Structures are given as structure tokens and as C-alpha cells.
Amino acid sequence: MPAPRLLDLTRLVSRLGRGPLTGVDRVELAYLDRFIEGDAQEGVPLYALVRTALGFVLLDARGAMAIAARARGTVALGRADWLGRLSRRKDPARARAEADLRRLALARSSGLGLARMLMRHLPPGPVYVNVGHANLAAPVMQAVRRAGGRIVVLVHDVIPLDHPEFTRPDIPAVFSRKLAVTAHHADLVIHTAEATRQQTEAHMARLGRVPLGCVAALGVPVASPCQPDLPGLDLARPWFVTIGTIEPRKNHALLLDVWQALSQRLPAAQMPQLVIAGSRGWRNEAVFRRLDARPAGVIEAAGLDDAALSGLLMGSAGLLFPSFAEGFGLPPLEAAALGVPVFAHGLPVIRELLGDYPVYLDATDSYSWMETIERVVAAQGKGEYMLPVRGLARQAPEWAAHFNTVLSIVC
């Protein structure tokens, strides 16, 4: 019998009932989909592990499929049970999700009983796969080892260590512990780009062990676009799009500076629009105050689905991506796959994945961004294209290639 796969779904379950999935959530769901397929079509048994407020829950393939349906919204979360109401009284969505877990569970255990539960219910030689950065704790790894398992971890980035200024004060220490656990216990570390591999392995070397690693770009499925239907968006005037949580790392402040300068230079009829597609994050109060003041030409849009985002990109003059740090950078890849011009800060990972497709601009030089945007708008006004070659669609990475790489090594 093939070695069973034990996929950690702690991160995905924590996001159920909270709106559109984020990038890391989508990666965990993509792994879940692929492993469900492997269970049904290839005979590779699938199990899932989730840490809850009351210990660990083990799911079989049927339970894992039920979680996938809830993640997509095709099945609603059930009602919270009394355990959930007690343990997650301030988090109703989590209470409902964990109640569903208990109803779906193959088995449950305390932290101390995790190894015993795994040995009792899993076939020999499980491969534990963690792609969500949650549950990366030494006791979990030790329990998997006691059950005769191997350990595979996907490290998305090391931004909390390289750029602590862009995280909450407590995050660098927490992330450092997780990376140390990964360095000491993982049999394989998956990296999404060579640039992030180099950054991650440099930190692991300082921790004393660099596990076997492989580079496998994440899949970037692009939704079929729908006609933009966004309140306040004038379809007769050019617009640009920026996508991502509104947090300091994404550098929305630069774009607001640019739009303020443009409003002082251009007549209202020639003013381009900026669509900020993303939810408000944390520690960005100055930007939030500027957005609350409704600056000229700026539209804030949260909670858009994939088809709406694709439609906005397709009709836009370009994607603006002045981010200071990225582990992978999904929005530029999505835009490039649609043939939409990309204007980005020249991060190593963006250069690696997109080459000379984007126009690269310094994330601290608002004047160069303003000047470039003015030239694009002027060219469009004349019916011209500023970027005739770079506007051609670029093939996005596919999940099939990612899993071909990973599964050829681990199972």
C-alpha cells in the first residue's frame, strides 16, 4: 500500500466562515484537492490533522472532502456545539468550524495522545505535509516521528525575519521558533522560488541544519473575467488596480501619494482611477485615514471574488505592485497571465518569476511611478499602447507542474 498522506489543515479550518481565502489558504486548499484526487484515483490514503482549542482532530478522506466543500462555500458551516460555545466564545465562526470537525472526526486526542492516535489509525509510514505555517511545533513533529512518519513543510517566505518592521511585534519570535522546528525536523522543505529558497536556507544554516529542499512554483489559476461592476468606477476612464491586504508591506501609501500628486497636475476629466482591491489589515492607520477621506480617483474594494478581480485587471491600464517584500507575488503573475501590464518594485522573486515582463520601478520613488502612470494614460488617450511586447500574455505556473516536482520526491 502507498504511504498515506497526512495533510495539516489547521490553517484552512481557522479561515472557514471568514470570507475569501487568502494566498496561503488557497495553497492549503490546492494540496487538499490534489490529495483527495490521489486518494480516489491513485489509491494513496488521505488523512488530515487539525489542531483545535481542545486538542487534535484526525479526519479521513471523507472528512477532508467535507472541509474542502466548506472552504469553497458549497456547504455551509454547521451549528456550534456546546464545546465550541465554551472554548471559542469570542469566535463564533471558529466555534462552528470546530464543531463540524468533531462531527466529522475519525478520532480525537489531547496533545499528549497525538502519537498514540496516529499510530492507532494511520497505515504505516505516513507522510505529514504542512503547507500553512500553522501547527509547526516540536511536539507535533515528534508525534509524527513516533508514528513512523516523514515530514514535509512548505515555507512560503521568511519576511518576519528579514523585514520585522512589516509584522506585528510578536510575530518574528513566533516565526523563528517555527523555522527552527522545520530546520530540525523536516525531511523536505518546499520553496516556491529560488529567491525564497536562498533566503530561507540562509536562516536555516544559522540554525544548524538545512533540510533537503526543492523549488516548485505555486500554481496560479486565473479565473474567467466578468464585466467590472464596481460602485464608483467609471468604465469610460482608465483605471489601474493594486491587489493585496492593505498593510504597510504592500506600500499603498506610495500609490496614494501618486494619486494626490496626479490630482494636482491633471484636470478631473483626465484623472486615472486607482482600484485598491483588498481588505484592511493592521498597523496602517495613516493609510486608513487617507482612504476614509475618499481621495480623488481612488476606489477601495474589499471581498471581490476571482472573476471580479480578473475582470478589473482585464479592463485596466495595468497592475501596480510597489510591495516592499514578497515570498511569491501572486497578483503580478495573475495579471501577466491575462496580458495586463505590470508595474512592480524589482524584488528578486518577481524578477525570477516574470523576467522582463513588468516595468520595474523603485518602491521609494513616487515620482517615477507618477511619471510612468501619466505616460501610460497619455498613450491610451491617443489609442496607443506603451508596452506592445510586454502586454502579451505570459503563461502562469500550473499546479500540475508543482505537484509533479513535489510528489516525485516525497510520495
C-alpha positions in Angstrom: 0.0 0.0 0.0 1.3 3.5 -0.8 2.4 5.6 2.1 -0.6 7.6 3.5 -0.6 11.3 3.3 -1.4 13.3 6.4 -2.2 16.9 5.5 -2.3 19.5 8.2 -5.5 21.6 7.7 -5.2 23.8 10.8 -4.7 27.0 8.8 -7.6 26.3 6.4 -10.0 25.4 9.1 -9.1 28.6 11.0 -10.2 30.6 8.0 -13.6 28.9 7.4 -16.5 31.4 7.5 -14.3 34.4 7.3 -14.7 35.5 3.7 -12.5 35.0 0.6 -9.4 32.8 1.2 -6.0 34.4 1.3 -3.0 33.2 -0.7 -1.7 30.7 1.9 -5.3 29.4 2.4 -5.5 28.7 -1.3 -2.3 26.8 -1.3 -3.6 24.5 1.5 -6.8 24.0 -0.4 -4.9 23.2 -3.6 -3.0 20.5 -1.7 -6.2 19.2 -0.2 -7.7 18.9 -3.7 -4.7 17.1 -5.1 -4.6 14.7 -2.2 -8.3 14.0 -2.4 -7.7 13.1 -6.1 -4.8 10.9 -5.1 -7.0 9.0 -2.6 -9.8 8.5 -5.1 -7.8 7.8 -8.3 -4.3 6.6 -7.2 -5.1 4.7 -4.1 -3.0 6.9 -1.8 -4.8 7.1 1.5 -5.6 10.6 2.7 -5.9 11.8 6.3 -6.0 15.3 7.7 -4.9 16.7 11.0 -6.3 19.8 12.7 -5.3 21.4 16.0 -8.3 22.8 17.8 -8.8 24.6 21.1 -9.5 21.2 22.7 -6.7 19.1 21.2 -6.2 17.4 17.8 -8.8 16.1 15.3 -7.9 13.4 12.8 -10.0 13.2 9.6 -10.2 10.5 6.9 -10.7 11.3 3.2 -14.5 11.7 3.7 -13.9 14.3 6.4 -11.2 16.0 4.4 -13.6 16.3 1.4 -16.2 17.9 3.7 -13.7 20.5 4.8 -12.9 21.3 1.1 -16.6 21.8 0.5 -16.9 24.2 3.4 -13.7 26.1 2.2 -15.4 26.7 -1.2 -18.7 27.7 0.4 -20.6 25.0 -1.3 -21.5 23.6 2.1 -22.3 25.9 5.0 -20.8 25.5 8.4 -23.0 23.7 10.9 -24.1 25.0 14.3 -21.7 25.4 17.1 -21.9 22.6 19.7 -21.7 23.3 23.5 -17.9 22.6 23.5 -17.4 25.2 20.7 -19.5 27.8 22.5 -17.4 27.3 25.6 -13.9 27.1 24.0 -14.5 29.7 21.3 -17.0 32.0 22.9 -15.4 35.1 21.3 -15.0 33.5 17.8 -18.4 32.2 16.5 -17.0 31.2 13.1 -14.2 29.1 14.7 -16.7 27.6 17.1 -18.9 26.4 14.2 -15.9 25.1 12.2 -14.5 23.1 15.2 -17.9 21.7 15.9 -18.1 20.4 12.3 -14.6 18.9 12.8 -15.8 17.0 15.9 -18.8 15.7 13.9 -16.6 14.6 11.0 -13.7 13.2 13.2 -12.2 9.8 12.7 -10.5 10.3 16.0 -9.6 13.0 18.6 -6.8 13.3 21.0 -5.1 15.6 23.5 -1.7 16.9 22.7 -0.1 14.1 24.8 -2.1 11.5 23.0 -1.3 12.6 19.4 1.3 10.0 18.7 -0.9 7.2 20.1 -3.8 8.4 17.9 -1.7 8.5 14.8 -0.2 5.0 15.4 -3.6 3.6 16.0 -5.5 5.0 13.0 -2.9 5.6 10.2 -1.4 2.9 8.0 2.4 2.6 8.3 4.8 5.2 7.1 2.7 8.4 6.9 3.9 11.5 5.1 3.0 14.5 7.1 2.6 17.6 4.9 2.3 21.1 6.4 1.9 24.0 3.9 0.1 26.6 6.1 2.8 27.6 8.6 0.3 26.6 11.4 1.0 23.7 13.8 4.7 23.8 13.3 5.6 22.7 16.8 8.2 20.2 18.1 5.6 18.0 19.9 3.7 17.6 16.6 6.8 16.6 14.7 7.9 14.2 17.4 4.5 12.6 17.4 4.7 12.1 13.6 8.2 10.6 14.1 6.9 8.2 16.7 4.2 7.1 14.2 7.0 6.3 11.7 6.3 9.3 9.6 8.2 11.6 7.3 7.8 15.4 7.5 7.4 17.8 4.5 7.0 21.5 5.1 6.3 24.3 2.6 8.0 27.6 3.7 6.3 30.5 1.9 8.8 33.2 3.0 10.9 34.5 5.8 9.5 38.0 5.7 9.0 38.1 9.5 12.8 37.6 10.0 14.1 39.7 7.1 11.5 42.5 7.5 10.2 42.5 11.1 9.0 46.1 10.6 6.2 44.7 8.4 4.8 42.3 11.0 3.2 42.5 14.4 5.8 42.8 17.3 5.2 39.2 18.5 5.4 37.6 15.0 9.3 37.4 14.5 9.8 35.4 17.6 6.9 33.0 16.9 8.1 32.6 13.3 11.7 32.0 14.4 10.5 29.1 16.6 8.5 27.6 13.7 11.5 27.8 11.3 13.8 26.2 13.9 11.3 23.3 14.3 11.2 23.0 10.5 15.0 23.1 10.2 15.5 20.4 12.9 12.7 18.0 11.9 11.7 18.3 8.2 12.8 15.7 5.7 11.9 18.0 2.8 11.3 21.7 2.6 9.4 23.0 -0.4 10.3 26.5 -1.6 8.2 28.4 -4.1 11.1 30.2 -5.8 14.8 30.1 -5.9 15.0 33.5 -4.3 13.0 32.5 -1.3 14.9 29.2 -1.1 18.2 31.2 -0.7 16.7 33.4 1.9 15.2 30.6 3.9 18.2 28.3 3.7 20.5 31.1 4.9 18.4 31.3 8.1 18.3 27.5 8.5 22.1 27.4 8.1 22.4 29.6 11.2 20.1 27.2 13.0 22.4 24.4 12.4 20.6 22.2 9.8 19.4 22.8 6.2 17.0 20.0 5.2 16.7 18.7 1.6 14.9 21.4 -0.4 13.1 21.6 -3.7 11.8 24.6 -5.7 8.2 24.3 -7.0 6.4 27.4 -8.1 2.8 27.7 -6.9 0.0 27.2 -9.4 -1.7 30.4 -10.5 -5.1 29.5 -11.8 -6.7 32.5 -13.5 -10.5 32.9 -13.2 -12.6 33.8 -16.3 -13.2 37.5 -16.1 -16.6 39.0 -15.6 -17.6 42.6 -16.5 -16.5 45.0 -13.8 -19.4 46.2 -11.7 -17.8 48.3 -9.0 -19.7 51.3 -7.5 -17.8 54.5 -8.3 -15.8 53.0 -11.2 -16.1 55.0 -14.4 -15.6 52.5 -17.2 -15.1 55.3 -19.7 -11.9 56.4 -17.9 -8.7 54.5 -17.5 -8.0 52.7 -14.2 -5.2 50.9 -12.5 -5.5 48.1 -10.0 -3.5 47.1 -6.9 -4.3 43.8 -5.2 -3.5 42.8 -1.6 -4.2 43.3 2.0 -3.9 47.0 2.9 -0.9 46.7 5.2 2.5 48.6 5.4 4.4 45.9 3.4 2.2 46.4 0.3 3.1 50.1 0.2 -0.3 51.6 -0.6 1.0 54.9 0.9 3.2 55.4 -2.2 0.2 55.0 -4.5 -1.9 57.4 -2.5 0.9 59.9 -2.8 1.0 59.4 -6.5 -2.8 59.9 -6.9 -2.6 63.0 -4.7 0.1 64.4 -7.0 -1.8 63.5 -10.1 -5.0 65.2 -8.8 -2.9 68.4 -8.6 -1.5 68.0 -12.1 -4.4 66.7 -14.2 -7.9 68.0 -15.0 -10.6 65.9 -13.4 -11.6 64.5 -16.8 -8.1 63.2 -17.4 -7.6 61.8 -13.9 -7.0 58.0 -13.9 -8.7 55.8 -11.3 -7.0 53.6 -8.7 -8.8 50.5 -7.5 -7.4 49.2 -4.3 -8.7 45.6 -4.1 -8.1 44.1 -0.7 -9.2 44.1 2.9 -7.8 46.5 5.5 -5.0 44.9 7.5 -3.2 46.1 10.6 -0.9 48.9 11.8 -1.8 51.1 8.8 -3.9 53.8 10.5 -2.4 56.7 8.5 -3.4 55.0 5.2 -6.8 54.1 6.5 -7.4 57.8 7.4 -6.4 58.8 3.9 -8.8 56.2 2.4 -11.6 57.4 4.7 -11.1 60.9 3.3 -12.1 59.5 -0.1 -9.2 60.8 -2.2 -9.9 61.8 -5.8 -9.9 58.9 -8.2 -9.3 56.2 -5.5 -11.8 53.3 -5.0 -11.4 50.9 -2.2 -12.9 47.4 -2.8 -12.8 44.5 -0.4 -14.1 41.0 -0.8 -14.0 40.7 -4.6 -14.2 37.2 -6.0 -11.7 35.8 -8.5 -13.9 36.5 -11.5 -14.4 40.1 -10.5 -10.7 40.6 -9.9 -9.9 39.2 -13.4 -12.4 41.5 -14.9 -11.0 44.5 -13.2 -7.5 43.5 -14.4 -8.5 42.8 -17.9 -10.1 46.3 -18.3 -7.3 48.1 -16.6 -4.3 50.1 -17.8 -2.2 47.9 -15.5 -1.5 46.3 -12.2 0.5 48.4 -9.7 2.6 46.4 -7.3 5.0 48.5 -5.2 5.4 45.9 -2.5 8.5 46.1 -0.3 8.7 42.3 0.2 7.1 39.1 -1.2 7.5 35.4 -0.8 5.9 34.7 -4.2 3.7 37.5 -5.5 0.5 36.1 -6.9 -1.1 39.3 -8.3 1.7 40.1 -10.8 1.6 36.5 -12.1 -2.2 36.7 -12.4 -2.0 40.0 -14.3 0.7 38.7 -16.6 -1.4 35.6 -17.4 -4.1 37.9 -18.6 -1.8 40.0 -20.7 -2.2 43.0 -18.4 0.8 45.4 -18.0 2.6 45.0 -14.6 4.4 47.8 -12.8 6.3 46.5 -9.9 9.1 47.0 -7.5 12.0 44.9 -8.7 12.1 42.3 -6.0 14.3 39.2 -6.7 11.3 36.9 -6.6 9.4 39.0 -9.1 12.3 39.2 -11.5 12.8 35.4 -11.2 9.2 34.6 -12.0 8.4 37.3 -14.5 11.7 38.3 -16.1 11.4 41.4 -18.2 7.6 41.3 -18.4 7.0 44.0 -15.8 8.1 47.6 -15.8 10.3 47.8 -12.7 10.1 50.9 -10.5 11.7 51.8 -7.2 9.2 51.3 -4.3 10.5 54.5 -2.7 10.5 56.7 -5.8 6.9 58.1 -6.1 7.9 60.5 -8.9 8.9 57.7 -11.2 5.6 55.9 -10.6 3.7 59.1 -11.2 5.6 59.9 -14.4 5.1 56.3 -15.7 1.4 56.3 -15.0 1.0 59.7 -16.7 2.7 58.3 -19.8 0.5 55.2 -19.9 -2.6 57.3 -19.6 -1.5 59.7 -22.3 -0.6 56.8 -24.6 -4.0 55.2 -24.1 -5.7 58.6 -24.7 -4.1 58.5 -28.2 -5.2 54.9 -28.8 -1.6 53.7 -28.4 0.0 51.0 -26.3 3.0 52.0 -24.3 4.1 48.3 -23.8 3.3 46.4 -27.1 5.5 43.4 -26.3 5.2 43.3 -22.5 1.4 43.4 -22.8 1.4 39.9 -24.4 0.0 37.2 -22.0 2.6 35.1 -20.2 2.0 31.5 -19.2 1.3 31.2 -15.5 2.8 28.4 -13.4 0.4 25.4 -13.1 -0.4 23.3 -10.1 0.3 20.1 -12.1 3.9 21.1 -12.5 4.2 21.9 -8.8 2.9 18.6 -7.7 4.9 16.7 -10.3 8.0 18.1 -8.7 6.9 17.6 -5.0 5.4 14.2 -5.3 8.3 12.8 -7.3 10.4 13.4 -4.2 8.1 12.6 -1.3 5.5 10.1 -2.3 
